[in-house]
Amino acid sequence: MLQRLKQRIADMRTIKTLSEGAERHANAMGEREPGPEHFLLAALDLPDGLAQRAFVRAGADPARLRAGIAAAHGAALAAAGADPALLAGEAPVPPGTGAYRAKGSMETVMRSLADWPRAAGEPLTGAHVAAVVASSTQGTAARALKAIGIDAAMLAAAARAELDEAARRVA
């Protein structure tokens, strides 16, 4: 029971780090509310390095994700008949105040992370986030991955493989 409590506290710290990082990424890109794509950027920043390794294992450059998000936003503007050049003027927005707010699509990500079957003592990592976000077939994150040529299924499988390797290293 004590181990489970320690696990939940560690997971809450990781979620806090991810949420704050996602908000910073969203704000830097001119958005007030983070979405799964920003959460994935935050996962790439985690010190565990597992999301970074999952990208590399999938044959992708994690540094290109930000460009993929911009491309997805530009494509969405173009599809709506707006000029994608509108994004060029995007300025960072200040962080929000008050309660944490995120896009509605984050609910699915958070629920999936909470429901992930993890062994006792297995920490929540960037690879979990990468696997969950890459498993989504809709939304900006899915379009961003596609825009930079990342096969989402391969990324999700690579993230799971990184989790398996990390578990073997601990055992």
CORJO-V303949 format. One record per pair of residues at least 6 apart in sequence whose C-alpha atoms are under 8 Angstrom apart, sorted by the first residue. I is the first residue (numbers start at 1). J is the second residue. D is the distance in Angstrom with one decimal. If there is no record, write none. Layout:
# CORJO-V303949
I:J:D + I:J:D
This chain:
# CORJO-V303949
3:120:7.4 + 3:121:6.9 + 4:120:6.8 + 4:121:7.4 + 7:120:7.6 + 7:121:6.1 + 7:122:7.7 + 7:123:6.9 + 10:123:7.2 + 10:124:7.9 + 11:123:6.6 + 11:124:5.7 + 14:124:6.9 + 14:125:7.6 + 18:39:6.3 + 18:42:5.4 + 18:43:6.4 + 18:46:7.8 + 19:39:6.8 + 19:42:7.7 + 21:38:7.8 + 21:39:7.3 + 21:41:7.9 + 21:42:4.9 + 21:45:7.9 + 22:34:5.7 + 22:35:7.5 + 22:38:4.6 + 22:39:4.7 + 22:40:7.7 + 22:41:6.8 + 22:42:5.2 + 23:32:7.6 + 23:33:6.7 + 23:34:5.3 + 23:38:7.2 + 23:95:7.3 + 24:95:7.2 + 25:34:7.6 + 25:38:5.8 + 25:41:7.2 + 25:42:7.4 + 26:32:6.3 + 26:33:6.4 + 26:34:5.1 + 26:35:7.7 + 26:38:5.9 + 27:33:7.5 + 27:34:7.8 + 27:92:5.4 + 27:93:5.0 + 27:94:6.4 + 27:95:6.3 + 28:91:7.4 + 28:92:4.4 + 28:93:6.6 + 29:90:6.9 + 29:91:7.0 + 29:92:5.8 + 29:93:7.9 + 30:90:5.4 + 30:91:5.2 + 30:92:4.5 + 30:93:5.3 + 31:92:7.5 + 31:93:6.6 + 32:93:6.6 + 32:94:7.9 + 32:95:7.2 + 32:96:6.9 + 33:101:6.0 + 33:102:4.6 + 33:103:5.7 + 34:101:7.7 + 34:102:5.0 + 34:103:6.0 + 35:102:6.2 + 35:103:5.2 + 35:104:7.8 + 35:105:6.5 + 35:106:5.7 + 36:105:6.8 + 36:106:5.7 + 36:109:6.9 + 36:133:6.3 + 36:140:7.8 + 36:141:6.1 + 37:69:7.2 + 37:133:7.6 + 37:140:6.5 + 37:141:4.4 + 37:144:7.8 + 39:129:7.6 + 40:126:7.9 + 40:129:6.4 + 40:130:6.2 + 40:133:6.9 + 41:65:7.3 + 41:66:7.6 + 43:51:6.1 + 43:125:7.6 + 43:126:4.4 + 43:127:7.6 + 43:129:6.4 + 43:130:7.2 + 44:50:7.8 + 44:51:5.3 + 44:52:5.4 + 44:62:7.4 + 44:126:6.5 + 46:125:7.7 + 46:126:6.3 + 48:125:6.7 + 48:126:7.0 + 49:126:7.0 + 50:125:6.8 + 50:126:5.5 + 50:127:5.0 + 50:159:7.4 + 50:162:6.4 + 50:163:7.6 + 51:125:7.7 + 51:126:4.6 + 51:127:4.5 + 51:128:7.9 + 51:129:7.6 + 51:130:5.9 + 51:159:6.7 + 52:62:6.2 + 52:126:8.0 + 53:159:7.9 + 53:162:7.2 + 54:127:6.6 + 54:130:7.6 + 54:155:6.4 + 54:158:5.0 + 54:159:4.7 + 54:161:7.8 + 54:162:6.2 + 55:61:6.3 + 55:62:5.8 + 55:155:6.2 + 55:158:7.3 + 55:159:7.7 + 56:62:7.3 + 57:155:7.8 + 57:158:5.8 + 58:150:7.7 + 58:151:7.8 + 58:154:5.7 + 58:155:5.2 + 58:158:5.7 + 59:150:7.8 + 60:149:7.9 + 60:150:6.2 + 64:148:6.9 + 65:144:6.9 + 65:145:6.9 + 65:148:7.2 + 67:144:7.9 + 67:148:7.7 + 68:143:7.7 + 68:144:4.2 + 68:145:6.2 + 68:146:7.7 + 68:147:5.3 + 68:148:5.4 + 69:140:6.8 + 69:141:6.9 + 69:143:7.6 + 69:144:4.6 + 69:145:7.8 + 69:147:8.0 + 70:87:7.9 + 70:144:7.6 + 71:144:6.8 + 71:147:6.5 + 72:140:6.2 + 72:143:5.6 + 72:144:5.2 + 72:147:6.6 + 73:84:7.8 + 73:87:7.9 + 73:140:7.3 + 74:83:8.0 + 74:84:4.6 + 74:85:7.6 + 74:87:7.0 + 75:84:7.0 + 77:83:6.4 + 77:84:5.5 + 78:84:5.7 + 109:129:7.9 + 109:132:6.4 + 109:133:6.7 + 112:132:6.7 + 113:128:7.0 + 113:129:7.2 + 113:132:7.1 + 122:167:7.4 + 127:159:4.9 + 127:160:7.0 + 127:162:6.8 + 127:163:6.5 + 128:159:6.9 + 128:160:7.5 + 128:163:7.6 + 130:155:7.3 + 130:156:6.5 + 130:159:6.2 + 131:155:6.9 + 131:156:4.1 + 131:157:7.2 + 131:158:8.0 + 131:159:5.4 + 131:160:6.6 + 132:156:7.2 + 133:141:7.1 + 133:142:7.8 + 134:141:7.6 + 134:142:6.7 + 134:145:8.0 + 134:152:5.0 + 134:153:6.7 + 134:155:6.3 + 134:156:5.4 + 135:152:6.7 + 135:153:6.6 + 135:156:6.2 + 136:142:6.3 + 142:152:7.2 + 145:151:7.2 + 145:152:6.7 + 146:152:7.4
